[in-house]
Amino acid sequence: QLQLVESGGGLVQPGGSLRLSCAASGGTFGRYAIGWFRQAPGKEREGVSCVGPRGSTTNYQDSVKGRFTISRDNDKNMVYLQMNSLKPEDTAIYFCAADRADWDCMMLEDPYDYWGQGTQVTVSQ
């Protein structure tokens, strides 16, 4: 069973950057698509970005395109989300999740079987 642990969240000023990490253990990491989701206070959880099992497929929510970059290192069982030009509306708890997949990735919650505990990102002056 795959376990996921997020790290890298924190407090940053608008326009700043953070890099989130998702560390996986307990499974064959290279068989899973990984998604990043976020949940802001009072809002539903939403998909932010995802990467296919081999790293060749990526998807982004429109609001983060050009600002966020997802990547993975299958040798290290790690996925990263580089977040630049952060805005107050990016404030949320960020979760990574894993979906057993062949090559693509989905931005919907339903296919994802394994979830981390989340890491808080706060963008504020």
ZAGU-541342 format. One record per atom (N, C-alpha, C): residue number from 1; residue in three letters; atom name; x, y, z. Coordinates in Angstrom, 1 decimal. Example, Ala and Ser with C-alpha at 12.3 -4.5 7.8 and 13.67 -1.06 7.14 Angstrom:
BEGIN
ATOM     k     r    a       c1       c2       c3
ATOM     1   ALA    N     13.2     -5.7      7.8
ATOM     1   ALA   CA     12.3     -4.5      7.8
ATOM     1   ALA    C     13.2     -3.3      7.8
ATOM     2   SER    N     12.8     -2.2      7.1
ATOM     2   SER   CA     13.7     -1.1      7.1
ATOM     2   SER    C     12.9      0.0      7.9
//
This chain:
BEGIN
ATOM     k     r    a       c1       c2       c3
ATOM     1   GLN    N      0.8     -1.2      0.0
ATOM     1   GLN   CA      0.0      0.0      0.0
ATOM     1   GLN    C      0.9      1.2      0.0
ATOM     2   LEU    N      0.5      2.2     -0.9
ATOM     2   LEU   CA      1.4      3.4     -1.0
ATOM     2   LEU    C      1.1      4.3      0.1
ATOM     3   GLN    N      2.2      4.9      0.7
ATOM     3   GLN   CA      2.0      6.0      1.6
ATOM     3   GLN    C      2.6      7.3      1.0
ATOM     4   LEU    N      2.0      8.4      1.3
ATOM     4   LEU   CA      2.4      9.7      0.7
ATOM     4   LEU    C      2.6     10.7      1.8
ATOM     5   VAL    N      3.7     11.5      1.7
ATOM     5   VAL   CA      3.9     12.5      2.7
ATOM     5   VAL    C      4.3     13.8      2.0
ATOM     6   GLU    N      3.5     14.8      2.2
ATOM     6   GLU   CA      3.8     16.1      1.6
ATOM     6   GLU    C      4.7     17.0      2.6
ATOM     7   SER    N      5.5     17.8      1.9
ATOM     7   SER   CA      6.3     18.8      2.7
ATOM     7   SER    C      6.5     20.0      1.8
ATOM     8   GLY    N      7.0     21.1      2.5
ATOM     8   GLY   CA      7.4     22.3      1.7
ATOM     8   GLY    C      6.5     23.4      1.8
ATOM     9   GLY    N      5.4     23.2      2.5
ATOM     9   GLY   CA      4.4     24.4      2.6
ATOM     9   GLY    C      5.0     25.4      3.6
ATOM    10   GLY    N      4.2     26.5      3.6
ATOM    10   GLY   CA      4.7     27.6      4.5
ATOM    10   GLY    C      4.0     28.9      4.2
ATOM    11   LEU    N      4.5     30.0      4.8
ATOM    11   LEU   CA      4.0     31.3      4.6
ATOM    11   LEU    C      4.9     32.0      3.6
ATOM    12   VAL    N      4.3     32.6      2.6
ATOM    12   VAL   CA      5.1     33.3      1.6
ATOM    12   VAL    C      4.3     34.6      1.2
ATOM    13   GLN    N      5.0     35.6      0.8
ATOM    13   GLN   CA      4.4     36.8      0.3
ATOM    13   GLN    C      3.9     36.7     -1.1
ATOM    14   PRO    N      2.9     37.5     -1.5
ATOM    14   PRO   CA      2.5     37.4     -2.9
ATOM    14   PRO    C      3.6     37.7     -3.8
ATOM    15   GLY    N      3.7     36.9     -4.9
ATOM    15   GLY   CA      4.8     37.0     -5.8
ATOM    15   GLY    C      5.9     36.1     -5.5
ATOM    16   GLY    N      5.9     35.4     -4.4
ATOM    16   GLY   CA      6.9     34.6     -4.0
ATOM    16   GLY    C      6.8     33.2     -4.5
ATOM    17   SER    N      7.7     32.3     -4.1
ATOM    17   SER   CA      7.7     30.9     -4.6
ATOM    17   SER    C      7.8     29.9     -3.5
ATOM    18   LEU    N      7.3     28.7     -3.7
ATOM    18   LEU   CA      7.5     27.6     -2.8
ATOM    18   LEU    C      7.6     26.3     -3.7
ATOM    19   ARG    N      8.3     25.3     -3.2
ATOM    19   ARG   CA      8.3     24.0     -3.8
ATOM    19   ARG    C      7.8     23.0     -2.9
ATOM    20   LEU    N      6.7     22.4     -3.3
ATOM    20   LEU   CA      6.1     21.3     -2.5
ATOM    20   LEU    C      6.7     20.0     -3.0
ATOM    21   SER    N      6.9     19.1     -2.0
ATOM    21   SER   CA      7.4     17.7     -2.3
ATOM    21   SER    C      6.4     16.7     -1.8
ATOM    22   CYS    N      6.4     15.6     -2.5
ATOM    22   CYS   CA      5.5     14.5     -2.2
ATOM    22   CYS    C      6.4     13.2     -2.2
ATOM    23   ALA    N      6.6     12.6     -1.0
ATOM    23   ALA   CA      7.5     11.5     -0.9
ATOM    23   ALA    C      6.6     10.2     -0.8
ATOM    24   ALA    N      6.9      9.2     -1.6
ATOM    24   ALA   CA      6.1      8.0     -1.6
ATOM    24   ALA    C      6.9      6.8     -1.1
ATOM    25   SER    N      6.2      5.9     -0.5
ATOM    25   SER   CA      6.8      4.7      0.0
ATOM    25   SER    C      5.8      3.6      0.0
ATOM    26   GLY    N      6.3      2.3      0.0
ATOM    26   GLY   CA      5.4      1.2      0.2
ATOM    26   GLY    C      4.7      0.6     -1.1
ATOM    27   GLY    N      5.1      1.1     -2.2
ATOM    27   GLY   CA      4.5      0.6     -3.5
ATOM    27   GLY    C      5.5      0.8     -4.6
ATOM    28   THR    N      5.0      0.3     -5.8
ATOM    28   THR   CA      5.8      0.5     -7.0
ATOM    28   THR    C      5.4      1.9     -7.6
ATOM    29   PHE    N      6.2      2.9     -7.2
ATOM    29   PHE   CA      5.9      4.3     -7.5
ATOM    29   PHE    C      5.7      4.5     -8.9
ATOM    30   GLY    N      6.5      3.9     -9.8
ATOM    30   GLY   CA      6.4      4.2    -11.2
ATOM    30   GLY    C      5.2      3.7    -11.9
ATOM    31   ARG    N      4.3      3.1    -11.2
ATOM    31   ARG   CA      3.0      2.6    -11.7
ATOM    31   ARG    C      1.8      3.6    -11.4
ATOM    32   TYR    N      2.2      4.7    -10.8
ATOM    32   TYR   CA      1.1      5.6    -10.3
ATOM    32   TYR    C      1.2      6.9    -10.9
ATOM    33   ALA    N      0.1      7.4    -11.4
ATOM    33   ALA   CA      0.0      8.9    -11.6
ATOM    33   ALA    C     -0.1      9.6    -10.3
ATOM    34   ILE    N      0.4     10.8    -10.2
ATOM    34   ILE   CA      0.4     11.6     -9.0
ATOM    34   ILE    C     -0.3     12.9     -9.3
ATOM    35   GLY    N     -1.3     13.2     -8.4
ATOM    35   GLY   CA     -2.0     14.5     -8.5
ATOM    35   GLY    C     -1.7     15.4     -7.3
ATOM    36   TRP    N     -1.7     16.7     -7.6
ATOM    36   TRP   CA     -1.8     17.7     -6.5
ATOM    36   TRP    C     -3.1     18.3     -6.5
ATOM    37   PHE    N     -3.7     18.3     -5.3
ATOM    37   PHE   CA     -5.0     18.9     -5.1
ATOM    37   PHE    C     -4.9     20.0     -4.0
ATOM    38   ARG    N     -5.8     20.9     -3.9
ATOM    38   ARG   CA     -5.8     21.8     -2.8
ATOM    38   ARG    C     -7.2     22.1     -2.3
ATOM    39   GLN    N     -7.3     22.5     -1.0
ATOM    39   GLN   CA     -8.6     22.9     -0.5
ATOM    39   GLN    C     -8.4     24.1      0.4
ATOM    40   ALA    N     -9.1     25.2     -0.1
ATOM    40   ALA   CA     -9.1     26.4      0.6
ATOM    40   ALA    C    -10.2     26.4      1.7
ATOM    41   PRO    N    -10.1     27.3      2.7
ATOM    41   PRO   CA    -11.2     27.3      3.7
ATOM    41   PRO    C    -12.6     27.6      3.1
ATOM    42   GLY    N    -13.5     26.8      3.4
ATOM    42   GLY   CA    -14.9     27.0      2.9
ATOM    42   GLY    C    -15.1     26.5      1.5
ATOM    43   LYS    N    -14.1     25.9      0.9
ATOM    43   LYS   CA    -14.3     25.5     -0.5
ATOM    43   LYS    C    -14.0     24.0     -0.7
ATOM    44   GLU    N    -14.5     23.5     -1.8
ATOM    44   GLU   CA    -14.3     22.1     -2.1
ATOM    44   GLU    C    -12.8     21.9     -2.6
ATOM    45   ARG    N    -12.4     20.7     -2.4
ATOM    45   ARG   CA    -11.0     20.3     -2.9
ATOM    45   ARG    C    -11.0     20.3     -4.4
ATOM    46   GLU    N    -10.0     20.8     -5.0
ATOM    46   GLU   CA     -9.9     20.9     -6.4
ATOM    46   GLU    C     -8.5     20.4     -6.9
ATOM    47   GLY    N     -8.5     20.0     -8.1
ATOM    47   GLY   CA     -7.3     19.5     -8.8
ATOM    47   GLY    C     -6.4     20.7     -9.2
ATOM    48   VAL    N     -5.1     20.6     -8.9
ATOM    48   VAL   CA     -4.2     21.7     -9.3
ATOM    48   VAL    C     -3.3     21.2    -10.5
ATOM    49   SER    N     -2.8     20.0    -10.4
ATOM    49   SER   CA     -1.9     19.5    -11.4
ATOM    49   SER    C     -1.7     18.0    -11.2
ATOM    50   CYS    N     -1.3     17.4    -12.3
ATOM    50   CYS   CA     -1.0     15.9    -12.1
ATOM    50   CYS    C      0.1     15.6    -13.2
ATOM    51   VAL    N      0.7     14.4    -12.9
ATOM    51   VAL   CA      1.7     13.9    -13.8
ATOM    51   VAL    C      1.5     12.4    -13.9
ATOM    52   GLY    N      1.7     11.9    -15.1
ATOM    52   GLY   CA      1.6     10.5    -15.4
ATOM    52   GLY    C      2.7      9.7    -14.8
ATOM    53   PRO    N      2.5      8.3    -14.8
ATOM    53   PRO   CA      3.5      7.5    -14.2
ATOM    53   PRO    C      4.9      7.6    -14.6
ATOM    54   ARG    N      5.1      7.9    -15.9
ATOM    54   ARG   CA      6.5      8.1    -16.5
ATOM    54   ARG    C      6.9      9.5    -16.6
ATOM    55   GLY    N      6.1     10.4    -16.2
ATOM    55   GLY   CA      6.4     11.8    -16.2
ATOM    55   GLY    C      6.2     12.5    -17.6
ATOM    56   SER    N      5.7     11.7    -18.6
ATOM    56   SER   CA      5.6     12.3    -19.9
ATOM    56   SER    C      4.3     13.1    -20.1
ATOM    57   THR    N      3.3     12.9    -19.2
ATOM    57   THR   CA      2.1     13.6    -19.3
ATOM    57   THR    C      1.8     14.4    -18.1
ATOM    58   THR    N      1.5     15.7    -18.3
ATOM    58   THR   CA      1.2     16.6    -17.2
ATOM    58   THR    C     -0.1     17.4    -17.6
ATOM    59   ASN    N     -0.8     17.7    -16.5
ATOM    59   ASN   CA     -2.0     18.6    -16.7
ATOM    59   ASN    C     -2.0     19.6    -15.6
ATOM    60   TYR    N     -2.6     20.8    -15.9
ATOM    60   TYR   CA     -2.7     21.9    -15.0
ATOM    60   TYR    C     -4.1     22.5    -15.0
ATOM    61   GLN    N     -4.5     23.0    -13.8
ATOM    61   GLN   CA     -5.7     23.8    -13.7
ATOM    61   GLN    C     -5.3     25.1    -14.4
ATOM    62   ASP    N     -6.3     25.7    -15.1
ATOM    62   ASP   CA     -6.1     26.9    -15.8
ATOM    62   ASP    C     -5.5     28.1    -15.0
ATOM    63   SER    N     -5.9     28.2    -13.7
ATOM    63   SER   CA     -5.5     29.3    -12.9
ATOM    63   SER    C     -4.0     29.2    -12.5
ATOM    64   VAL    N     -3.4     28.0    -12.7
ATOM    64   VAL   CA     -2.0     27.9    -12.3
ATOM    64   VAL    C     -1.0     27.7    -13.5
ATOM    65   LYS    N     -1.6     27.6    -14.7
ATOM    65   LYS   CA     -0.8     27.4    -15.9
ATOM    65   LYS    C      0.2     28.6    -16.0
ATOM    66   GLY    N      1.5     28.3    -16.3
ATOM    66   GLY   CA      2.5     29.3    -16.4
ATOM    66   GLY    C      3.1     29.7    -15.1
ATOM    67   ARG    N      2.5     29.3    -14.0
ATOM    67   ARG   CA      3.1     29.6    -12.7
ATOM    67   ARG    C      3.6     28.4    -11.9
ATOM    68   PHE    N      2.9     27.3    -12.1
ATOM    68   PHE   CA      3.2     26.1    -11.4
ATOM    68   PHE    C      3.8     25.0    -12.3
ATOM    69   THR    N      4.8     24.3    -11.9
ATOM    69   THR   CA      5.4     23.2    -12.7
ATOM    69   THR    C      5.5     21.9    -11.8
ATOM    70   ILE    N      4.9     20.8    -12.4
ATOM    70   ILE   CA      5.0     19.6    -11.7
ATOM    70   ILE    C      6.1     18.7    -12.3
ATOM    71   SER    N      6.7     17.9    -11.5
ATOM    71   SER   CA      7.8     17.0    -12.0
ATOM    71   SER    C      7.9     15.8    -11.1
ATOM    72   ARG    N      8.5     14.8    -11.5
ATOM    72   ARG   CA      8.7     13.6    -10.7
ATOM    72   ARG    C     10.0     13.0    -10.9
ATOM    73   ASP    N     10.5     12.3     -9.9
ATOM    73   ASP   CA     11.8     11.6    -10.0
ATOM    73   ASP    C     11.5     10.2     -9.5
ATOM    74   ASN    N     11.3      9.2    -10.4
ATOM    74   ASN   CA     10.9      7.9    -10.1
ATOM    74   ASN    C     12.0      7.1     -9.3
ATOM    75   ASP    N     13.2      7.5     -9.5
ATOM    75   ASP   CA     14.3      6.9     -8.8
ATOM    75   ASP    C     14.3      7.2     -7.3
ATOM    76   LYS    N     13.8      8.4     -7.0
ATOM    76   LYS   CA     13.7      8.8     -5.6
ATOM    76   LYS    C     12.3      8.7     -5.0
ATOM    77   ASN    N     11.4      8.2     -5.8
ATOM    77   ASN   CA     10.0      8.1     -5.4
ATOM    77   ASN    C      9.4      9.5     -4.9
ATOM    78   MET    N      9.7     10.5     -5.7
ATOM    78   MET   CA      9.3     11.9     -5.3
ATOM    78   MET    C      8.6     12.6     -6.5
ATOM    79   VAL    N      7.6     13.4     -6.1
ATOM    79   VAL   CA      7.0     14.3     -7.0
ATOM    79   VAL    C      7.1     15.7     -6.4
ATOM    80   TYR    N      7.3     16.7     -7.3
ATOM    80   TYR   CA      7.5     18.1     -6.8
ATOM    80   TYR    C      6.5     19.0     -7.5
ATOM    81   LEU    N      6.1     20.0     -6.8
ATOM    81   LEU   CA      5.2     21.1     -7.4
ATOM    81   LEU    C      5.9     22.4     -7.1
ATOM    82   GLN    N      6.6     23.0     -8.2
ATOM    82   GLN   CA      7.2     24.3     -8.1
ATOM    82   GLN    C      6.1     25.3     -8.3
ATOM    83   MET    N      6.0     26.2     -7.3
ATOM    83   MET   CA      4.9     27.2     -7.4
ATOM    83   MET    C      5.6     28.6     -7.4
ATOM    84   ASN    N      5.4     29.3     -8.5
ATOM    84   ASN   CA      6.0     30.7     -8.6
ATOM    84   ASN    C      4.9     31.7     -8.7
ATOM    85   SER    N      5.2     32.9     -8.6
ATOM    85   SER   CA      4.2     34.1     -8.7
ATOM    85   SER    C      3.0     33.8     -7.9
ATOM    86   LEU    N      3.2     33.4     -6.6
ATOM    86   LEU   CA      2.0     33.0     -5.8
ATOM    86   LEU    C      1.1     34.1     -5.5
ATOM    87   LYS    N     -0.2     33.8     -5.4
ATOM    87   LYS   CA     -1.2     34.8     -5.2
ATOM    87   LYS    C     -2.0     34.4     -3.9
ATOM    88   PRO    N     -2.6     35.4     -3.3
ATOM    88   PRO   CA     -3.4     35.1     -2.1
ATOM    88   PRO    C     -4.4     34.0     -2.3
ATOM    89   GLU    N     -5.0     33.9     -3.5
ATOM    89   GLU   CA     -6.0     32.9     -3.8
ATOM    89   GLU    C     -5.4     31.5     -3.9
ATOM    90   ASP    N     -4.1     31.4     -3.9
ATOM    90   ASP   CA     -3.4     30.0     -3.9
ATOM    90   ASP    C     -3.4     29.5     -2.4
ATOM    91   THR    N     -3.8     30.3     -1.5
ATOM    91   THR   CA     -3.8     29.8     -0.1
ATOM    91   THR    C     -4.7     28.6      0.1
ATOM    92   ALA    N     -4.2     27.5      0.6
ATOM    92   ALA   CA     -5.0     26.3      0.8
ATOM    92   ALA    C     -4.1     25.2      1.4
ATOM    93   ILE    N     -4.7     24.1      1.8
ATOM    93   ILE   CA     -4.0     22.9      2.1
ATOM    93   ILE    C     -3.8     22.2      0.8
ATOM    94   TYR    N     -2.5     21.8      0.6
ATOM    94   TYR   CA     -2.2     21.1     -0.6
ATOM    94   TYR    C     -2.0     19.6     -0.3
ATOM    95   PHE    N     -2.6     18.7     -1.1
ATOM    95   PHE   CA     -2.5     17.3     -0.9
ATOM    95   PHE    C     -1.9     16.7     -2.2
ATOM    96   CYS    N     -1.1     15.6     -2.0
ATOM    96   CYS   CA     -0.8     14.8     -3.2
ATOM    96   CYS    C     -1.5     13.5     -3.0
ATOM    97   ALA    N     -1.8     12.9     -4.2
ATOM    97   ALA   CA     -2.5     11.6     -4.2
ATOM    97   ALA    C     -2.0     10.8     -5.4
ATOM    98   ALA    N     -2.3      9.5     -5.2
ATOM    98   ALA   CA     -1.8      8.5     -6.2
ATOM    98   ALA    C     -2.9      7.7     -6.8
ATOM    99   ASP    N     -2.8      7.5     -8.1
ATOM    99   ASP   CA     -3.8      6.7     -8.9
ATOM    99   ASP    C     -3.0      5.7     -9.8
ATOM   100   ARG    N     -3.4      4.4     -9.6
ATOM   100   ARG   CA     -2.8      3.4    -10.4
ATOM   100   ARG    C     -3.2      3.7    -11.9
ATOM   101   ALA    N     -2.2      3.9    -12.8
ATOM   101   ALA   CA     -2.5      4.3    -14.1
ATOM   101   ALA    C     -1.5      3.8    -15.1
ATOM   102   ASP    N     -1.8      3.8    -16.4
ATOM   102   ASP   CA     -0.9      3.4    -17.4
ATOM   102   ASP    C      0.1      4.4    -17.9
ATOM   103   TRP    N     -0.5      5.6    -18.3
ATOM   103   TRP   CA      0.4      6.7    -18.8
ATOM   103   TRP    C     -0.2      8.0    -18.5
ATOM   104   ASP    N     -1.5      8.2    -18.4
ATOM   104   ASP   CA     -2.1      9.5    -18.3
ATOM   104   ASP    C     -2.3      9.8    -16.8
ATOM   105   CYS    N     -2.9     11.0    -16.6
ATOM   105   CYS   CA     -3.3     11.4    -15.2
ATOM   105   CYS    C     -4.6     12.2    -15.3
ATOM   106   MET    N     -5.3     12.2    -14.2
ATOM   106   MET   CA     -6.6     12.8    -14.1
ATOM   106   MET    C     -6.6     14.0    -13.1
ATOM   107   MET    N     -7.4     15.0    -13.4
ATOM   107   MET   CA     -7.5     16.1    -12.4
ATOM   107   MET    C     -8.7     16.0    -11.5
ATOM   108   LEU    N     -9.3     14.8    -11.6
ATOM   108   LEU   CA    -10.5     14.6    -10.7
ATOM   108   LEU    C    -10.1     13.7     -9.5
ATOM   109   GLU    N    -10.8     13.9     -8.4
ATOM   109   GLU   CA    -10.4     13.2     -7.2
ATOM   109   GLU    C    -10.7     11.7     -7.3
ATOM   110   ASP    N    -11.8     11.3     -8.0
ATOM   110   ASP   CA    -12.3     10.0     -7.8
ATOM   110   ASP    C    -11.4      8.9     -8.1
ATOM   111   PRO    N    -10.5      9.0     -9.1
ATOM   111   PRO   CA     -9.6      7.8     -9.4
ATOM   111   PRO    C     -8.5      7.6     -8.4
ATOM   112   TYR    N     -8.3      8.6     -7.6
ATOM   112   TYR   CA     -7.1      8.5     -6.7
ATOM   112   TYR    C     -7.4      7.7     -5.4
ATOM   113   ASP    N     -6.6      6.7     -5.2
ATOM   113   ASP   CA     -6.8      5.8     -4.1
ATOM   113   ASP    C     -6.0      6.1     -2.8
ATOM   114   TYR    N     -4.9      6.8     -3.0
ATOM   114   TYR   CA     -4.0      7.0     -1.8
ATOM   114   TYR    C     -3.8      8.5     -1.7
ATOM   115   TRP    N     -3.8      9.0     -0.5
ATOM   115   TRP   CA     -3.7     10.5     -0.2
ATOM   115   TRP    C     -2.8     10.7      0.9
ATOM   116   GLY    N     -2.0     11.9      0.8
ATOM   116   GLY   CA     -1.2     12.3      1.9
ATOM   116   GLY    C     -2.1     13.1      2.9
ATOM   117   GLN    N     -1.4     13.6      3.9
ATOM   117   GLN   CA     -2.1     14.4      5.0
ATOM   117   GLN    C     -2.3     15.9      4.7
ATOM   118   GLY    N     -1.5     16.3      3.7
ATOM   118   GLY   CA     -1.6     17.7      3.3
ATOM   118   GLY    C     -0.5     18.6      3.9
ATOM   119   THR    N     -0.2     19.7      3.2
ATOM   119   THR   CA      0.7     20.7      3.8
ATOM   119   THR    C      0.1     22.1      3.5
ATOM   120   GLN    N      0.2     23.0      4.5
ATOM   120   GLN   CA     -0.5     24.3      4.4
ATOM   120   GLN    C      0.4     25.3      3.6
ATOM   121   VAL    N     -0.3     25.9      2.7
ATOM   121   VAL   CA      0.4     27.0      1.9
ATOM   121   VAL    C     -0.4     28.3      2.2
ATOM   122   THR    N      0.2     29.3      2.7
ATOM   122   THR   CA     -0.4     30.6      3.0
ATOM   122   THR    C      0.3     31.7      2.2
ATOM   123   VAL    N     -0.4     32.4      1.4
ATOM   123   VAL   CA      0.2     33.5      0.6
ATOM   123   VAL    C     -0.4     34.8      1.2
ATOM   124   SER    N      0.4     35.6      1.8
ATOM   124   SER   CA     -0.1     36.8      2.5
ATOM   124   SER    C      1.0     37.7      2.8
ATOM   125   GLN    N      0.6     39.0      2.9
ATOM   125   GLN   CA      1.6     40.0      3.3
ATOM   125   GLN    C      1.9     39.9      4.8
//
